[in-house]
Amino acid sequence: MPGPVAEAAPPRRTEVAPCCRSASYRRCFNARVTHERPRDLDVLRVFCSGDGRHGNPLGVVRDGRPYPGQRSRRELAARLGYSETVFVDDPERGVVDIHTPGARLPFAGHPLVGVAWLLDLETVNPPAGEVWARSDGEFTWITARAEWVPPRTLRRYDSAAEVEALEVPPPGEWTYAWAWEEEAAGRVRARAFPGRGDGIDEDEATGAAALLLTERLGRALNIVQGRGSQLLTAPGPDGLIELGGRVRLEDR
């Protein structure tokens, strides 16, 4: 399934409003990583900008066997402090288990894009179902359904500047704030506030929410989220949506 034509340069609005450069804004994206790390942990940044910056940090535990139960996985995910941590249970078939610092997820976008890139997979199998994956050299793509995404509030604003000026709301509601940056070109400015009260006040790049927005608008999108991460989407037949982005290996 063809995806949207990606531009080599990052979208036009790359400068973040002064309020978003504050210390409190930067803390939203800092993972609480401890020095005690699993031996088979890779750290990626998923949905990087065109110059390789930004992206949402992701922990990938290549061998999930030392963490056989949900409790041990939840504890490790909380200790690492990334928005999501992926445990690989079968690298050949792409069977994975996704955890936030406080919950198990049946589906999440940036973990599946990241693990597909890292393990060079054609299919990934989270609890939600089989997800096809492909790479075009620069971008890694997955094909998924918006119905797999847990409920989230998509809140539209009148301008990108309004989105950039938002303060982090109190916990309670998972909110995806967005505005058109250039509607004719499908360019969107977005920020995501999980509202779970687990220390992840703001998500740098949220593939699942991008799927929901693509389903609602019914068109391909080029989304700049957080400090400058880039996500691309393209709706396809039978309710399928492609989600793509750049991935970089941060640490091993």
C-alpha positions as CSV (number, residue, x, y, z in Angstrom):
1,M,0.0,0.0,0.0
2,P,1.6,3.3,-1.0
3,G,2.3,5.9,1.7
4,P,2.3,9.6,1.3
5,V,5.3,11.3,-0.4
6,A,7.7,12.2,2.3
7,E,9.9,15.3,2.1
8,A,13.6,15.0,3.0
9,A,13.5,18.2,5.0
10,P,11.4,18.5,8.2
11,P,8.1,20.3,8.0
12,R,8.1,24.1,7.8
13,R,7.4,24.9,11.5
14,T,10.4,23.5,13.4
15,E,10.8,26.3,15.9
16,V,9.0,25.7,19.2
17,A,7.3,28.5,21.0
18,P,9.3,30.0,24.0
19,C,6.9,28.5,26.5
20,C,7.7,25.0,25.1
21,R,11.4,25.6,25.8
22,S,10.9,26.0,29.5
23,A,12.3,23.6,32.0
24,S,8.9,22.3,32.9
25,Y,8.2,21.5,29.2
26,R,11.6,19.7,28.8
27,R,10.9,17.6,31.9
28,C,7.8,16.2,30.2
29,F,10.0,14.2,27.8
30,N,12.7,13.0,30.2
31,A,12.5,9.3,31.0
32,R,13.4,8.3,34.5
33,V,16.1,5.8,33.4
34,T,18.1,4.1,36.2
35,H,21.7,2.8,35.9
36,E,20.5,-0.8,36.5
37,R,19.5,-1.9,33.0
38,P,18.7,-5.3,31.4
39,R,21.6,-6.7,29.4
40,D,19.4,-7.1,26.3
41,L,17.9,-3.6,26.3
42,D,18.1,-1.4,23.2
43,V,16.9,2.2,23.4
44,L,15.5,3.7,20.2
45,R,14.1,7.1,19.2
46,V,11.0,6.6,17.0
47,F,9.5,9.3,14.7
48,C,12.6,11.4,14.4
49,S,12.6,14.6,12.5
50,G,14.3,14.9,9.1
51,D,17.7,15.9,10.7
52,G,17.6,12.8,13.0
53,R,16.6,14.8,16.2
54,H,13.7,14.3,18.6
55,G,11.6,11.1,18.4
56,N,10.0,9.3,21.2
57,P,12.3,7.1,23.3
58,L,11.5,3.4,23.4
59,G,13.0,0.6,25.4
60,V,13.1,-2.8,23.6
61,V,14.0,-5.9,25.7
62,R,15.1,-8.3,23.0
63,D,14.7,-11.4,25.2
64,G,11.5,-11.3,27.4
65,R,12.2,-14.6,29.1
66,P,13.8,-13.2,32.2
67,Y,10.5,-11.3,32.8
68,P,7.9,-14.1,32.5
69,G,5.0,-12.4,34.4
70,Q,3.1,-9.2,33.9
71,R,4.2,-7.9,37.3
72,S,7.9,-8.2,36.5
73,R,7.4,-6.5,33.2
74,R,5.3,-3.7,34.7
75,E,8.0,-3.2,37.3
76,L,10.8,-3.0,34.8
77,A,8.8,-0.6,32.5
78,A,8.2,1.6,35.6
79,R,11.8,1.6,36.5
80,L,13.0,2.4,33.0
81,G,10.4,5.2,32.7
82,Y,9.9,5.3,29.0
83,S,6.4,6.0,27.7
84,E,6.5,2.4,26.5
85,T,8.8,-0.6,26.8
86,V,8.5,-3.6,24.5
87,F,9.3,-7.2,25.5
88,V,10.1,-9.5,22.6
89,D,8.7,-12.9,23.2
90,D,9.3,-14.5,19.8
91,P,11.7,-12.6,17.5
92,E,11.0,-14.9,14.5
93,R,7.2,-14.3,14.6
94,G,7.4,-10.8,16.0
95,V,5.4,-11.6,19.1
96,V,5.8,-8.6,21.5
97,D,4.3,-7.4,24.7
98,I,4.0,-3.6,25.3
99,H,4.0,-1.9,28.7
100,T,3.7,1.7,29.9
101,P,5.1,2.5,33.4
102,G,1.7,1.5,34.8
103,A,-0.2,-0.7,32.3
104,R,-0.1,-3.3,29.6
105,L,-1.2,-2.2,26.1
106,P,-2.7,-4.3,23.4
107,F,-1.5,-1.9,20.7
108,A,0.7,1.2,20.5
109,G,2.2,2.9,17.4
110,H,5.7,4.0,18.3
111,P,6.7,0.6,19.9
112,L,5.6,-1.4,16.9
113,V,7.4,0.9,14.4
114,G,10.5,0.8,16.5
115,V,10.6,-3.0,17.0
116,A,9.8,-3.6,13.3
117,W,12.8,-1.4,12.4
118,L,15.2,-2.9,15.0
119,L,14.4,-6.6,14.2
120,D,13.8,-6.0,10.5
121,L,10.3,-7.6,10.7
122,E,7.7,-8.0,8.1
123,T,5.0,-8.7,10.7
124,V,4.7,-7.7,14.3
125,N,2.2,-9.5,16.7
126,P,1.1,-7.5,19.7
127,P,-2.0,-8.7,21.6
128,A,-4.3,-6.6,19.3
129,G,-3.5,-8.7,16.2
130,E,-1.1,-9.1,13.3
131,V,0.5,-5.8,12.1
132,W,2.3,-5.7,8.7
133,A,5.5,-3.7,8.5
134,R,7.8,-2.5,5.7
135,S,10.7,-0.1,5.1
136,D,11.4,2.2,2.3
137,G,14.9,3.0,3.3
138,E,14.2,6.2,5.3
139,F,10.9,5.4,6.9
140,T,9.6,2.3,8.6
141,W,5.9,1.7,8.2
142,I,3.3,-0.4,9.9
143,T,-0.3,-1.1,8.8
144,A,-2.9,-1.1,11.6
145,R,-6.5,-0.3,12.5
146,A,-7.7,2.7,14.5
147,E,-10.2,0.4,16.3
148,W,-7.2,-1.2,18.1
149,V,-6.4,2.1,19.8
150,P,-7.8,2.7,23.3
151,P,-10.2,5.7,23.6
152,R,-8.5,9.1,23.5
153,T,-9.8,12.7,23.3
154,L,-8.9,14.4,20.0
155,R,-9.1,18.2,20.7
156,R,-8.8,20.6,17.9
157,Y,-7.4,24.1,18.3
158,D,-7.5,27.1,15.9
159,S,-3.8,27.4,15.4
160,A,-0.5,25.7,15.9
161,A,0.6,28.5,18.2
162,E,-2.3,27.6,20.6
163,V,-1.2,24.0,20.7
164,E,2.4,25.0,21.4
165,A,1.3,27.3,24.2
166,L,-0.7,24.7,26.1
167,E,0.2,23.8,29.7
168,V,0.3,20.2,30.7
169,P,-3.2,19.4,32.1
170,P,-3.8,17.5,35.3
171,P,-4.1,13.7,35.1
172,G,-7.5,12.2,34.2
173,E,-8.0,12.4,30.4
174,W,-5.8,11.1,27.6
175,T,-5.8,14.2,25.3
176,Y,-4.4,14.7,21.8
177,A,-4.3,18.4,21.1
178,W,-3.9,19.3,17.4
179,A,-4.3,22.1,14.9
180,W,-3.9,22.5,11.2
181,E,-0.6,24.0,10.2
182,E,-1.3,23.9,6.5
183,E,-4.6,22.1,5.8
184,A,-4.2,21.9,2.0
185,A,-0.9,20.0,2.5
186,G,-2.2,17.9,5.3
187,R,0.3,19.3,7.8
188,V,-0.7,19.1,11.5
189,R,0.8,20.4,14.7
190,A,0.1,18.2,17.7
191,R,0.9,17.5,21.4
192,A,-0.2,14.5,23.5
193,F,-1.0,14.4,27.2
194,P,-1.5,10.8,28.5
195,G,-3.0,12.0,31.8
196,R,-2.2,8.6,33.4
197,G,-0.4,10.1,36.4
198,D,2.5,7.7,35.8
199,G,5.2,10.4,35.4
200,I,4.8,10.6,31.6
201,D,3.1,14.1,31.5
202,E,3.6,14.5,27.7
203,D,4.3,12.0,25.0
204,E,6.8,13.1,22.4
205,A,5.3,11.2,19.5
206,T,2.1,9.1,19.6
207,G,1.4,6.8,16.7
208,A,-1.9,5.5,18.0
209,A,-3.3,8.9,18.3
210,A,-2.1,9.7,14.8
211,L,-4.1,6.7,13.6
212,L,-7.3,8.0,15.3
213,L,-6.8,11.5,13.8
214,T,-6.2,10.0,10.3
215,E,-9.4,7.9,10.6
216,R,-11.4,10.9,11.7
217,L,-10.1,13.2,8.9
218,G,-10.0,10.5,6.2
219,R,-6.8,11.7,4.6
220,A,-3.0,11.4,4.7
221,L,-1.3,13.5,7.4
222,N,2.2,14.9,8.0
223,I,2.2,15.5,11.8
224,V,4.8,17.4,13.8
225,Q,4.4,16.5,17.5
226,G,6.1,17.4,20.7
227,R,9.5,19.2,20.2
228,G,9.7,18.3,16.5
229,S,9.0,14.6,15.9
230,Q,7.5,13.7,12.6
231,L,4.8,11.1,11.9
232,L,3.3,10.3,8.5
233,T,0.0,8.5,7.9
234,A,-2.0,7.3,4.9
235,P,-5.5,5.7,5.0
236,G,-5.9,2.6,2.9
237,P,-8.7,0.1,2.1
238,D,-10.9,-1.8,4.5
239,G,-10.2,0.5,7.5
240,L,-6.4,0.0,7.4
241,I,-4.0,2.9,8.0
242,E,-0.3,3.1,7.3
243,L,1.8,4.8,10.0
244,G,5.5,5.7,9.3
245,G,8.5,7.4,10.7
246,R,12.2,7.5,11.1
247,V,13.9,5.4,13.8
248,R,17.4,5.9,15.3
249,L,19.3,3.7,17.7
250,E,20.0,5.8,20.8
251,D,21.8,3.3,23.0
252,R,22.6,-0.4,23.4
